[in-house]
């Protein structure tokens, strides 16, 4: 419940790669999801990373099936513990 209180809104646009590109373009502040296969997020994660977003996995590791989180680096640092704690 702490996650909902800390964010304004949670939305899902469609595909993981599109959502990650929306982070890169500034249309979304952050993106987080669990259970993705590498082919679901690889291209979008690269686009987000190249645009300056932090693209992280659980514990700040590389993104994986366990977690993909992308956001501005300062926002990602604040959001990562909330996402992990929430079990998202």
Backbone torsions as a table, in degrees:
resi	resn	phi	psi	omega
1	UNK	NA	-23.6	178.7
2	UNK	-63.1	-30.9	-178.7
3	UNK	-65.4	-47.0	-179.3
4	UNK	-60.6	-39.8	178.5
5	UNK	-69.8	-19.5	-177.2
6	UNK	-95.9	-10.8	-179.5
7	UNK	-119.9	157.5	-178.8
8	UNK	-80.8	-39.8	-173.8
9	UNK	-159.4	151.7	174.2
10	UNK	-121.5	125.1	-178.7
11	UNK	-134.2	157.3	177.0
12	UNK	-130.9	120.9	-175.3
13	UNK	-89.1	-28.7	-176.5
14	UNK	156.5	-99.7	-177.7
15	UNK	-92.1	153.9	178.7
16	UNK	-60.9	-43.0	-177.8
17	UNK	-63.2	-38.9	178.0
18	UNK	-67.2	-43.9	178.2
19	UNK	-60.9	-40.2	177.9
20	UNK	-66.7	-37.3	175.4
21	UNK	-66.9	-32.3	175.8
22	UNK	-66.3	-34.9	173.3
23	UNK	-63.0	-45.8	-179.9
24	UNK	-59.1	-38.2	-177.4
25	UNK	-83.9	-7.0	-178.8
26	UNK	85.1	9.5	178.2
27	UNK	-79.9	-25.9	174.4
28	UNK	-123.4	143.0	177.1
29	UNK	-76.5	-35.3	-176.4
30	UNK	-156.9	160.4	177.4
31	UNK	-142.0	135.7	175.9
32	UNK	-146.1	137.7	177.2
33	UNK	-159.4	149.8	175.8
34	UNK	-112.7	158.7	172.9
35	UNK	82.4	13.1	179.9
36	UNK	-82.4	144.8	170.5
37	UNK	-81.1	155.9	-179.3
38	UNK	-54.7	-38.3	-179.0
39	UNK	-70.5	-16.1	177.4
40	UNK	-76.1	-27.8	-173.5
41	UNK	-125.0	-9.6	-171.9
42	UNK	-57.8	-51.1	-176.9
43	UNK	-66.8	-46.2	179.5
44	UNK	-64.7	-37.8	177.9
45	UNK	-64.0	-38.7	177.6
46	UNK	-64.5	-44.7	178.9
47	UNK	-60.9	-46.3	179.6
48	UNK	-62.2	-44.1	178.8
49	UNK	-60.9	-46.3	-179.3
50	UNK	-65.0	-26.0	177.6
51	UNK	-82.6	-4.4	176.5
52	UNK	106.3	2.0	178.6
53	UNK	-77.2	150.0	168.3
54	UNK	-81.6	130.8	177.8
55	UNK	-121.6	108.9	-169.8
56	UNK	-124.7	162.1	170.0
57	UNK	-113.1	-169.4	-179.9
58	UNK	-58.1	136.8	179.1
59	UNK	67.9	15.2	-179.4
60	UNK	83.1	5.3	178.7
61	UNK	-73.8	-177.0	176.4
62	UNK	-64.5	149.1	177.6
63	UNK	-59.2	144.4	-178.5
64	UNK	-154.4	-173.5	176.9
65	UNK	-58.4	-29.1	-179.1
66	UNK	-67.1	-39.2	-178.6
67	UNK	-170.3	139.9	167.9
68	UNK	-126.9	122.7	176.6
69	UNK	-131.3	130.5	178.7
70	UNK	-133.2	134.2	178.6
71	UNK	-171.8	172.1	170.5
72	UNK	-53.4	142.2	-175.0
73	UNK	-51.6	-41.1	179.4
74	UNK	-68.4	-40.3	178.3
75	UNK	-68.1	-40.5	179.3
76	UNK	-60.6	-41.0	179.5
77	UNK	-62.1	-39.1	179.3
78	UNK	-77.5	-34.2	-174.4
79	UNK	-81.6	-33.0	-175.1
80	UNK	-54.1	-48.9	179.5
81	UNK	-62.9	-34.7	178.2
82	UNK	-66.8	-41.4	-179.8
83	UNK	-66.2	-45.7	179.6
84	UNK	-61.9	-46.2	-179.7
85	UNK	-62.0	-36.1	-176.4
86	UNK	-73.9	-19.5	-176.7
87	UNK	79.0	10.5	179.0
88	UNK	-48.5	NA	NA
